[in-house]
Amino acid sequence: MPQTTADHEVTVINVFTVEPDNQQMLVELLVQAAQQIMSKQPGYKSARIHRSLDGAKVAVHAQWRSRKDFEGLAGNPEAAVHMRRARDLATFEPVLYEVVFSHPG
């Protein structure tokens, strides 16, 4: 039976648009969320947080065991608090992806 996105690894890429004066504050908030909340969720695999050199963007690249595991984050009240704080600092749009090709760098 073929695997569906619900039962194999997924990647979330979330790009935040932020005022440059708030970029570092947003980075710190997202690092804290990854370390204290996401990393304790079932199915969490990893997260990378990137900041743009112009100060206007922050990107989160997170890997989850499955779509179902990622969607479980929505039921975590601690995660909701962090996302409300992030929404006060930036606009963002998380998008769920599946890997279709990977090449070593």
Secondary structure, 3 states (H helix, E strand, C coil): CCCCHHHCCEEEEEEEEECHHHHHHHHHHHHHHHHHCHHHCCCEEEEEEEECCCCCEEEEEEEECCHHHHHHHHHCHHHHHHHHHHHHHEEEEEEEECCCCCCCC
